[in-house]
Amino acid sequence: MSTPHVVVVMGVAGTGKTTIGPLLADQLGVPYAEGDDFHPAANIQKMSAGTPLTDDDRWPWLDAIGAWAHGRAGLGGVVSSSALKRSYRDRLRAAAPGVVFVHLTGDRALIEDRMSHRQGHFMPTALLDSQFATLEPLGADEAGVGVDVAGSPEEIADRAVEALGRLG
């Protein structure tokens, strides 16, 4: 990748966005921003209570991530965001047109198992079904790559870097 991209690490809860994002940023030599940190407190309270967010809940969150990504244009960066729907990714692209996506994908049973072993995270495994129901995978016309989450975090990050390198 000649010009550093701003990369959004996306996928359903439990795919490892918070683990893979910093590893990917480190390999690319760019800063990492945790997408969950952009959520208003009301969103975190809803998710902690097991209540899925609505699109209206998500717009300010996506706008904040988009503003960060816009500020990193030409400099590069990695930020995590579930970005489950095309409309969410469109919103991010509207704010930061050059953004590319790394969609962390995987078997539902593996993701649920990983979620059940997380400590201190606000997203309960009960919301995993709603996450999969909401997910709209990357379209062929969207700049991004899919990366399977089987294996170690380092292996996943290596696959992501390799896949991004093929984007040019």
Residue pairs with C-beta under 8 A, 6 or more apart in sequence:
1 28
1 164
1 165
1 167
1 168
2 168
3 74
3 76
4 28
4 29
4 30
4 74
4 75
4 76
4 77
5 76
5 98
5 99
5 100
5 164
5 167
6 69
6 72
6 73
6 76
6 77
6 78
6 79
6 96
6 98
6 99
6 100
7 24
7 28
7 76
7 77
7 78
7 79
7 99
7 100
7 101
7 102
7 164
8 65
8 69
8 78
8 79
8 80
8 81
8 83
8 89
8 92
8 99
8 100
8 101
8 102
9 17
9 20
9 21
9 24
9 78
9 79
9 80
9 81
9 101
9 102
9 104
9 160
10 17
10 80
10 81
10 82
10 83
10 84
10 89
10 101
10 102
10 103
10 104
10 144
11 17
11 82
11 103
11 104
11 105
11 106
11 149
12 82
12 84
12 111
12 128
12 131
12 132
12 135
13 82
13 111
13 115
13 123
13 127
13 128
13 131
14 111
14 112
14 114
14 115
14 118
14 123
14 125
14 128
15 104
15 105
15 106
15 111
15 149
16 104
16 114
16 149
16 153
16 156
17 35
17 80
17 81
17 82
17 104
18 34
18 36
18 80
19 153
20 102
20 104
20 149
20 153
20 156
20 157
20 160
21 32
21 34
21 78
21 79
21 80
22 32
22 78
23 153
23 154
23 156
23 157
24 32
24 78
24 102
24 157
24 160
24 161
25 31
25 32
25 77
25 78
26 32
27 157
27 158
27 161
28 76
28 78
28 161
28 164
29 76
30 72
30 75
30 76
30 77
30 78
31 72
31 77
31 78
32 77
32 78
32 79
33 65
33 68
33 77
33 78
33 79
33 80
34 79
34 80
35 61
35 65
35 79
35 80
35 81
35 82
36 44
36 80
36 122
38 61
38 64
38 65
38 68
39 61
40 60
40 61
42 57
43 53
43 57
43 58
43 61
44 122
46 52
46 53
46 57
47 53
47 122
47 123
47 124
47 127
48 122
48 124
50 124
50 126
50 127
52 127
52 130
52 134
55 85
55 87
58 88
59 91
62 81
62 88
62 91
62 92
63 91
63 95
65 79
65 81
65 92
66 91
66 92
66 94
66 95
66 96
67 95
68 77
68 79
69 77
69 79
69 92
69 95
69 96
69 99
70 95
70 96
72 96
73 96
73 97
73 98
81 88
81 92
82 88
82 131
83 89
83 92
83 101
84 131
84 134
84 135
84 136
85 134
85 135
85 136
86 136
86 139
86 142
89 101
89 138
89 142
92 99
93 99
99 143
100 143
100 144
100 145
100 164
100 167
101 138
101 142
101 143
101 144
101 145
102 144
102 145
102 147
102 160
102 163
102 164
103 137
103 138
103 144
103 145
103 146
103 147
104 147
104 149
104 156
105 137
105 146
105 147
105 148
105 149
106 148
106 149
106 150
107 150
108 128
108 132
110 149
110 150
111 128
111 149
112 125
112 128
115 121
115 123
115 125
115 128
116 125
137 146
138 144
138 145
138 146
143 167
144 167
145 160
145 163
145 164
145 166
145 167
146 163
147 156
147 159
147 160
147 163
148 156
148 159
149 156
150 156
151 159
